[in-house]
Amino acid sequence: MTSSTQTDLRRVTQEEKHQYQKALSFIILLIVALVMVSVTFLNPFFMKGQIRSDSNQVVVVRQVNKHFNTLAREIGARQSDDANLLTNKQTQLIADHIIDYTLKPWFKVNKLTLANDILYDINLNIDQGASSDAQLVQEKLKKQGSNAPYEVMDAFSLSTITVGGNVAFGLLLLNIVLMIMAVISLRSLFNEIRAAFTKKMLIHIMTASNMWAGFWLMLVAGIFALIPVIINVEAVAVLGYLLEIGSSIFLDFVIVGVLLYVFSAIPWKITSPNN
């Protein structure tokens, strides 16, 4: 009878340990993911550096030129094919303004400001060394006068960019709220585990949770990183563009997951009940 009771107690303790481990894994994964998203996708300084990487420059040039070609057709400055009209440098400057506007930490309502910034870039950076078609666009825009920003607004889909910017700011606010709640939950759960288990078991549970969090981060981020490789996402409007740019960023997430897993594996093994 006594032996049966002791067995039941050990079984319940093991079940509780697994429950704590699952809860900790989820909270740690949530905190790491929210922090990573905030310092990468929602950080204008990081994203402006990211679009200058060798793998992403081609994507940026293609996307900006796509809208510039649309602008050329709308104002009657281009009738031929869709070859790139702008150079790498010219597209990067326009992309910088779009990123600054989109990730600025506030709600966006005035698209005209961004349209004027793009128009300023076009007027300033298209010179005698630019293609004749690009110079023709510049001349046609000057003739548009006060209507020029509205042509830019339409060609560059600034309404969609404004919506995306507001969604990004909403996500930033949500990230902050969720991180605060997750940290509070983590602290409460940690204190509960510390009161229920020995110091060795506490370390074992925490490191096991870190390993599971690292594994799920590697898995999910790895899948997102592979999507642009497996599927042609170019036609999926803004989301496709973000997936292409984000592919290399998700690889950074995978690296963080690997580090989290590796650095937790040794203390997890050392504090194993069998040692």
C-alpha positions as CSV (number, residue, x, y, z in Angstrom):
1,M,0.0,0.0,0.0
2,T,2.8,2.4,1.0
3,S,4.8,1.5,-2.1
4,S,1.7,2.2,-4.3
5,T,1.3,5.6,-2.7
6,Q,4.9,6.5,-3.3
7,T,4.7,5.4,-6.9
8,D,1.6,7.7,-7.4
9,L,3.4,10.6,-5.9
10,R,6.4,10.1,-8.2
11,R,4.1,9.9,-11.2
12,V,2.2,13.1,-10.3
13,T,5.5,14.9,-9.8
14,Q,6.7,13.8,-13.2
15,E,3.5,15.0,-14.8
16,E,3.8,18.3,-13.0
17,K,7.4,18.6,-14.3
18,H,6.3,18.1,-17.9
19,Q,3.5,20.6,-17.5
20,Y,5.9,23.2,-16.1
21,Q,8.3,22.4,-18.9
22,K,5.7,22.9,-21.6
23,A,4.5,26.2,-20.1
24,L,8.0,27.5,-19.8
25,S,8.9,26.4,-23.4
26,F,5.9,28.3,-24.8
27,I,6.7,31.5,-22.8
28,I,10.4,31.5,-23.6
29,L,9.6,30.9,-27.3
30,L,7.1,33.7,-27.2
31,I,9.5,36.2,-25.6
32,V,12.4,35.3,-28.0
33,A,10.2,35.5,-31.0
34,L,8.7,38.8,-30.0
35,V,12.1,40.3,-29.3
36,M,13.5,39.1,-32.6
37,V,10.6,40.4,-34.6
38,S,10.8,43.8,-32.8
39,V,14.5,44.2,-33.4
40,T,14.4,43.0,-37.1
41,F,11.2,43.3,-39.1
42,L,9.9,46.3,-37.0
43,N,13.2,48.1,-36.8
44,P,13.8,50.6,-39.6
45,F,17.6,50.8,-39.0
46,F,17.9,47.0,-39.3
47,M,15.7,46.8,-42.3
48,K,17.5,49.5,-44.2
49,G,20.7,47.6,-43.7
50,Q,19.1,44.4,-44.7
51,I,17.9,45.6,-48.1
52,R,21.6,46.5,-48.9
53,S,22.7,42.9,-48.5
54,D,23.7,41.1,-51.8
55,S,20.8,38.7,-51.6
56,N,18.2,41.5,-51.1
57,Q,19.5,44.2,-53.4
58,V,18.1,42.4,-56.5
59,V,14.6,42.1,-54.8
60,V,14.6,45.9,-53.9
61,V,15.7,46.9,-57.4
62,R,13.0,44.8,-59.0
63,Q,10.2,46.0,-56.8
64,V,11.0,49.7,-56.9
65,N,11.6,49.6,-60.7
66,K,8.2,47.8,-61.0
67,H,6.4,50.7,-59.5
68,F,8.6,53.3,-61.3
69,N,7.7,51.6,-64.6
70,T,4.0,51.8,-63.7
71,L,4.6,55.5,-63.0
72,A,6.2,56.0,-66.4
73,R,3.3,54.3,-68.2
74,E,0.7,56.4,-66.2
75,I,2.2,59.7,-67.2
76,G,2.9,58.7,-70.8
77,A,6.6,58.5,-70.5
78,R,7.1,54.9,-71.4
79,Q,5.6,52.6,-73.9
80,S,8.2,49.8,-74.2
81,D,9.2,46.8,-72.1
82,D,9.7,46.6,-68.3
83,A,13.5,46.8,-68.2
84,N,14.9,48.5,-65.1
85,L,14.9,52.3,-65.4
86,L,16.6,53.1,-62.1
87,T,20.0,52.1,-60.8
88,N,20.7,50.3,-57.5
89,K,21.6,53.5,-55.7
90,Q,18.4,55.3,-57.0
91,T,16.2,52.4,-55.9
92,Q,17.8,52.2,-52.5
93,L,17.1,55.8,-51.7
94,I,13.4,55.4,-52.5
95,A,13.3,52.1,-50.5
96,D,14.8,53.9,-47.5
97,H,12.0,56.5,-47.5
98,I,9.4,53.8,-47.7
99,I,10.9,51.9,-44.8
100,D,11.2,55.0,-42.7
101,Y,7.6,55.9,-43.4
102,T,6.3,52.3,-42.9
103,L,8.2,51.5,-39.6
104,K,7.9,55.0,-38.0
105,P,6.4,54.3,-34.6
106,W,3.1,56.1,-35.0
107,F,-0.1,55.8,-37.0
108,K,0.1,57.0,-40.6
109,V,-2.6,59.0,-42.3
110,N,-0.8,61.4,-44.7
111,K,0.5,59.5,-47.8
112,L,1.3,62.8,-49.4
113,T,4.4,63.2,-47.3
114,L,5.9,59.9,-48.6
115,A,4.9,60.8,-52.1
116,N,6.7,64.1,-51.9
117,D,9.8,62.3,-50.5
118,I,9.8,59.8,-53.4
119,L,9.3,62.7,-55.9
120,Y,12.2,64.5,-54.3
121,D,14.4,61.5,-54.7
122,I,13.4,61.2,-58.4
123,N,14.1,64.9,-59.1
124,L,17.4,64.8,-57.2
125,N,19.0,61.6,-58.2
126,I,18.0,61.2,-61.9
127,D,20.7,63.1,-63.7
128,Q,22.5,63.0,-67.0
129,G,24.0,59.6,-66.2
130,A,20.6,58.0,-65.8
131,S,18.8,56.2,-68.6
132,S,16.9,58.3,-71.2
133,D,13.6,56.8,-70.2
134,A,14.2,57.7,-66.5
135,Q,15.1,61.3,-67.5
136,L,11.9,61.4,-69.6
137,V,9.9,60.4,-66.5
138,Q,11.5,63.2,-64.5
139,E,10.6,65.7,-67.2
140,K,7.0,64.5,-67.5
141,L,6.6,64.7,-63.7
142,K,7.9,68.3,-63.6
143,K,5.2,69.1,-66.2
144,Q,2.6,67.5,-63.9
145,G,3.1,70.3,-61.4
146,S,1.0,69.8,-58.2
147,N,-0.5,66.6,-59.6
148,A,2.9,64.9,-59.6
149,P,2.8,63.6,-56.0
150,Y,-0.6,62.0,-56.6
151,E,0.7,60.2,-59.7
152,V,3.5,58.9,-57.5
153,M,1.0,58.0,-54.8
154,D,-1.0,55.9,-57.2
155,A,2.0,54.2,-59.0
156,F,3.8,53.2,-55.8
157,S,0.6,51.9,-54.1
158,L,1.1,54.2,-51.2
159,S,-2.4,53.5,-49.8
160,T,-1.3,49.8,-49.3
161,I,2.0,51.0,-47.8
162,T,0.1,53.2,-45.4
163,V,-2.1,50.3,-44.3
164,G,1.0,48.1,-43.9
165,G,2.7,50.8,-41.8
166,N,-0.3,51.0,-39.5
167,V,-0.4,47.2,-39.2
168,A,3.4,47.3,-38.3
169,F,2.8,49.9,-35.6
170,G,-0.1,47.9,-34.3
171,L,2.1,44.8,-34.2
172,L,4.8,46.8,-32.3
173,L,2.3,47.8,-29.6
174,L,1.0,44.2,-29.4
175,N,4.6,42.9,-29.1
176,I,5.3,45.3,-26.2
177,V,2.1,44.3,-24.4
178,L,2.7,40.5,-25.0
179,M,6.3,40.8,-23.9
180,I,5.3,42.5,-20.6
181,M,2.7,39.8,-19.9
182,A,5.1,37.0,-20.9
183,V,7.8,38.3,-18.6
184,I,5.3,38.5,-15.7
185,S,4.1,35.0,-16.4
186,L,7.7,33.7,-16.6
187,R,8.6,35.2,-13.3
188,S,5.5,33.8,-11.6
189,L,6.1,30.4,-13.1
190,F,9.7,30.4,-12.1
191,N,8.9,31.2,-8.5
192,E,6.3,28.4,-8.5
193,I,8.8,25.9,-9.8
194,R,11.5,27.1,-7.4
195,A,9.2,26.4,-4.5
196,A,8.2,22.9,-5.8
197,F,11.5,21.5,-6.9
198,T,15.2,21.3,-5.9
199,K,17.7,23.7,-7.4
200,K,19.1,21.0,-9.6
201,M,15.7,20.0,-10.9
202,L,14.9,23.7,-11.4
203,I,17.9,24.1,-13.7
204,H,17.0,20.9,-15.5
205,I,13.5,22.0,-16.2
206,M,14.6,25.5,-17.3
207,T,17.3,24.2,-19.7
208,A,14.9,21.6,-21.1
209,S,12.4,24.4,-21.8
210,N,15.1,26.4,-23.5
211,M,16.0,23.5,-25.7
212,W,12.4,22.9,-26.7
213,A,11.9,26.7,-27.4
214,G,15.1,26.6,-29.5
215,F,13.9,23.6,-31.4
216,W,10.5,25.2,-32.3
217,L,12.2,28.5,-33.2
218,M,14.5,26.6,-35.6
219,L,11.6,24.7,-37.1
220,V,9.2,27.5,-37.6
221,A,11.8,30.0,-38.8
222,G,13.3,27.4,-41.1
223,I,10.0,26.8,-42.8
224,F,9.4,30.6,-43.3
225,A,13.0,30.9,-44.7
226,L,12.4,28.1,-47.2
227,I,9.0,29.4,-48.5
228,P,10.6,31.9,-51.1
229,V,12.9,29.1,-52.2
230,I,10.2,26.5,-52.7
231,I,7.3,28.7,-53.9
232,N,7.3,31.7,-56.3
233,V,6.1,34.5,-54.0
234,E,6.8,37.3,-56.4
235,A,3.1,37.6,-57.4
236,V,1.8,37.7,-53.8
237,A,1.8,41.6,-53.6
238,V,3.4,43.1,-50.5
239,L,3.5,39.8,-48.6
240,G,5.6,38.1,-51.3
241,Y,8.1,41.0,-51.2
242,L,8.3,40.7,-47.4
243,L,8.9,37.0,-47.5
244,E,11.7,37.4,-50.0
245,I,13.4,40.1,-47.9
246,G,12.6,38.1,-44.7
247,S,14.1,34.8,-45.9
248,S,17.6,35.8,-44.7
249,I,16.2,37.3,-41.5
250,F,14.5,34.0,-40.7
251,L,17.9,32.3,-41.0
252,D,19.0,34.6,-38.2
253,F,16.1,33.3,-36.2
254,V,17.3,29.8,-36.9
255,I,20.8,30.7,-35.7
256,V,19.3,32.1,-32.4
257,G,17.3,28.9,-32.0
258,V,20.5,26.8,-32.5
259,L,22.4,28.8,-29.9
260,L,19.6,28.6,-27.5
261,Y,19.5,24.8,-27.9
262,V,23.2,24.2,-27.8
263,F,24.0,26.4,-24.8
264,S,21.1,24.7,-22.8
265,A,22.1,21.1,-23.7
266,I,25.2,20.9,-21.5
267,P,23.6,22.1,-18.2
268,W,20.5,20.0,-19.0
269,K,22.6,16.9,-19.3
270,I,24.6,17.7,-16.2
271,T,21.5,18.2,-14.1
272,S,19.7,15.1,-15.4
273,P,18.3,12.9,-12.5
274,N,20.5,10.0,-13.8
275,N,23.7,12.0,-13.0
